[in-house]
């Protein structure tokens, strides 16, 4: 079975190696990913963040150095949400592409809200990288 997918992208006027180095470092996630804005901490090699439901784990499953910033988010109940995120060369800059999958049970409103949140995160990443 497959889920419907929606690709969201943002052009960043910085070389891919710089975007990869910044966005692929879990310690930087609170600077651009609103869902992790309360902070993230390294606990014995695992990156954990607080959520209303308890600790969540964020793991980049890469290869990050190749611009594959896919990351898995393990929720407190054990559910793992895979988030494909790529940094592609776009002439001298970068194109950052996030694939949002519409999982079973997600309403139209929830899917639109998720997409808007991701677009805001990508815009924040652009603003941070271009400042």
VOZAPA-419844 format. One record per residue (C-alpha): residue number from 1; residue in one letter; chain; x, y, z. Coordinates in pm, 1 decimal. Layout:
BEGIN
+-----+---+---+----------+----------+----------+
:   k : r : c :     east :    north :       up :
+-----+---+---+----------+----------+----------+
: NUM : A : A :        X :        Y :        Z :
...
+-----+---+---+----------+----------+----------+
// end
This chain:
BEGIN
+-----+---+---+----------+----------+----------+
:   k : r : c :     east :    north :       up :
+-----+---+---+----------+----------+----------+
:   1 : X : A :      0.0 :      0.0 :      0.0 :
:   2 : X : A :    115.2 :    354.9 :    -64.5 :
:   3 : X : A :      2.7 :    690.0 :     69.7 :
:   4 : X : A :    -65.2 :   1001.2 :   -137.2 :
:   5 : X : A :    239.3 :   1228.8 :   -137.0 :
:   6 : X : A :    277.5 :   1605.3 :   -152.1 :
:   7 : X : A :    618.6 :   1758.1 :   -227.6 :
:   8 : X : A :    700.7 :   2093.8 :    -70.3 :
:   9 : X : A :   1013.1 :   2281.2 :   -170.4 :
:  10 : X : A :   1209.4 :   2594.2 :   -100.2 :
:  11 : X : A :   1497.0 :   2752.5 :   -290.9 :
:  12 : X : A :   1787.0 :   2867.6 :    -74.3 :
:  13 : X : A :   2061.1 :   3093.4 :   -208.7 :
:  14 : X : A :   2339.0 :   2898.1 :    -37.9 :
:  15 : X : A :   2553.0 :   2609.6 :   -166.0 :
:  16 : X : A :   2416.8 :   2262.7 :    -88.8 :
:  17 : X : A :   2714.4 :   2172.0 :    132.2 :
:  18 : X : A :   2628.2 :   2462.8 :    364.7 :
:  19 : X : A :   2257.5 :   2377.5 :    377.7 :
:  20 : X : A :   2337.3 :   2009.2 :    436.7 :
:  21 : X : A :   2584.5 :   2090.0 :    714.6 :
:  22 : X : A :   2333.5 :   2311.7 :    894.4 :
:  23 : X : A :   2002.5 :   2133.5 :    836.1 :
:  24 : X : A :   2156.7 :   1788.4 :    877.7 :
:  25 : X : A :   2282.3 :   1865.6 :   1228.5 :
:  26 : X : A :   2013.5 :   1764.7 :   1480.1 :
:  27 : X : A :   2138.1 :   2029.0 :   1724.5 :
:  28 : X : A :   2018.1 :   2296.9 :   1477.4 :
:  29 : X : A :   1662.6 :   2164.7 :   1442.5 :
:  30 : X : A :   1515.1 :   2403.3 :   1704.9 :
:  31 : X : A :   1638.9 :   2697.5 :   1494.1 :
:  32 : X : A :   1419.8 :   2608.1 :   1197.4 :
:  33 : X : A :   1181.9 :   2318.9 :   1274.2 :
:  34 : X : A :    894.3 :   2458.0 :   1481.2 :
:  35 : X : A :    786.9 :   2115.8 :   1606.9 :
:  36 : X : A :   1122.2 :   2091.1 :   1782.5 :
:  37 : X : A :   1148.5 :   2453.4 :   1891.3 :
:  38 : X : A :   1130.5 :   2357.5 :   2257.3 :
:  39 : X : A :   1472.8 :   2204.5 :   2215.6 :
:  40 : X : A :   1649.7 :   1882.8 :   2141.1 :
:  41 : X : A :   1914.4 :   1703.1 :   2340.8 :
:  42 : X : A :   2166.5 :   1431.5 :   2275.3 :
:  43 : X : A :   2114.1 :   1148.0 :   2521.1 :
:  44 : X : A :   2378.2 :    881.4 :   2470.2 :
:  45 : X : A :   2384.7 :    928.0 :   2094.5 :
:  46 : X : A :   2005.6 :    952.1 :   2061.7 :
:  47 : X : A :   1847.5 :   1288.4 :   1976.4 :
:  48 : X : A :   1543.2 :   1343.8 :   2197.4 :
:  49 : X : A :   1292.7 :   1627.5 :   2211.0 :
:  50 : X : A :   1003.1 :   1706.5 :   2439.2 :
:  51 : X : A :    651.4 :   1677.6 :   2304.6 :
:  52 : X : A :    309.4 :   1706.1 :   2467.1 :
:  53 : X : A :    297.2 :   1325.0 :   2464.5 :
:  54 : X : A :    646.9 :   1273.8 :   2609.7 :
:  55 : X : A :    993.4 :   1232.7 :   2459.6 :
:  56 : X : A :   1023.1 :   1180.7 :   2086.0 :
:  57 : X : A :   1337.9 :   1056.1 :   1914.3 :
:  58 : X : A :   1466.9 :   1211.0 :   1592.2 :
:  59 : X : A :   1714.3 :   1011.8 :   1382.6 :
:  60 : X : A :   1860.9 :   1116.1 :   1048.6 :
:  61 : X : A :   1881.9 :    805.3 :    834.1 :
:  62 : X : A :   2086.7 :    968.7 :    551.6 :
:  63 : X : A :   2336.0 :    954.5 :    404.9 :
:  64 : X : A :   2327.2 :   1313.9 :    524.2 :
:  65 : X : A :   2654.1 :   1408.3 :    350.2 :
:  66 : X : A :   2486.2 :   1324.6 :     17.0 :
:  67 : X : A :   2196.4 :   1560.6 :     89.6 :
:  68 : X : A :   1960.2 :   1288.4 :    209.2 :
:  69 : X : A :   1824.5 :   1441.8 :    528.9 :
:  70 : X : A :   1548.6 :   1185.3 :    568.3 :
:  71 : X : A :   1464.2 :   1153.7 :    933.6 :
:  72 : X : A :   1256.0 :    918.3 :   1138.9 :
:  73 : X : A :   1057.1 :   1048.7 :   1433.5 :
:  74 : X : A :    974.3 :    786.7 :   1695.9 :
:  75 : X : A :    670.3 :    888.5 :   1898.1 :
:  76 : X : A :    627.4 :    790.6 :   2264.3 :
:  77 : X : A :    389.8 :    506.6 :   2164.6 :
:  78 : X : A :    660.6 :    356.1 :   1939.3 :
:  79 : X : A :    511.1 :    474.8 :   1609.2 :
:  80 : X : A :    781.8 :    581.2 :   1363.1 :
:  81 : X : A :    705.2 :    857.5 :   1114.1 :
:  82 : X : A :    946.0 :    868.0 :    818.1 :
:  83 : X : A :   1008.5 :   1218.4 :    680.3 :
:  84 : X : A :   1190.2 :   1235.2 :    344.8 :
:  85 : X : A :   1392.6 :   1555.5 :    312.6 :
:  86 : X : A :   1645.2 :   1622.1 :     36.8 :
:  87 : X : A :   1887.4 :   1899.6 :    -43.5 :
:  88 : X : A :   1946.6 :   1925.5 :   -418.3 :
:  89 : X : A :   2188.0 :   2145.0 :   -608.8 :
:  90 : X : A :   2005.5 :   2426.2 :   -789.4 :
:  91 : X : A :   2276.0 :   2602.1 :   -991.8 :
:  92 : X : A :   2486.5 :   2773.7 :   -723.8 :
:  93 : X : A :   2215.8 :   2740.5 :   -458.0 :
:  94 : X : A :   2000.0 :   2466.1 :   -314.3 :
:  95 : X : A :   1651.7 :   2326.7 :   -350.0 :
:  96 : X : A :   1520.9 :   2170.5 :    -29.1 :
:  97 : X : A :   1239.3 :   1921.8 :    -89.2 :
:  98 : X : A :   1021.3 :   1765.5 :    180.7 :
:  99 : X : A :    779.6 :   1484.8 :     94.9 :
: 100 : X : A :    466.7 :   1481.5 :    307.8 :
: 101 : X : A :    279.5 :   1152.7 :    303.6 :
: 102 : X : A :    -89.8 :   1150.6 :    382.5 :
: 103 : X : A :   -126.2 :    860.8 :    622.6 :
: 104 : X : A :   -448.1 :    674.4 :    683.5 :
: 105 : X : A :   -701.9 :    863.6 :    891.0 :
: 106 : X : A :   -560.6 :   1211.4 :    821.7 :
: 107 : X : A :   -837.8 :   1455.7 :    731.8 :
: 108 : X : A :   -814.3 :   1716.4 :    457.0 :
: 109 : X : A :   -781.3 :   1986.7 :    722.2 :
: 110 : X : A :   -505.9 :   1801.4 :    909.7 :
: 111 : X : A :   -313.4 :   1736.6 :    587.9 :
: 112 : X : A :   -337.9 :   2104.6 :    490.0 :
: 113 : X : A :   -225.2 :   2206.1 :    838.8 :
: 114 : X : A :     75.2 :   1970.9 :    821.0 :
: 115 : X : A :    169.4 :   2108.7 :    477.8 :
: 116 : X : A :    143.9 :   2468.2 :    602.9 :
: 117 : X : A :    365.4 :   2387.2 :    901.8 :
: 118 : X : A :    628.8 :   2229.0 :    676.4 :
: 119 : X : A :    619.1 :   2527.0 :    439.5 :
: 120 : X : A :    674.1 :   2757.8 :    736.8 :
: 121 : X : A :    968.1 :   2544.6 :    854.8 :
: 122 : X : A :   1125.9 :   2552.6 :    508.8 :
: 123 : X : A :   1082.5 :   2929.7 :    494.1 :
: 124 : X : A :   1246.7 :   2961.4 :    836.0 :
: 125 : X : A :   1535.8 :   2743.9 :    715.0 :
: 126 : X : A :   1573.8 :   2972.0 :    410.5 :
: 127 : X : A :   1570.9 :   3283.8 :    626.4 :
: 128 : X : A :   1830.0 :   3142.2 :    867.2 :
: 129 : X : A :   2058.3 :   3023.3 :    586.2 :
: 130 : X : A :   2037.3 :   3345.4 :    386.4 :
: 131 : X : A :   2086.2 :   3585.3 :    678.4 :
+-----+---+---+----------+----------+----------+
// end
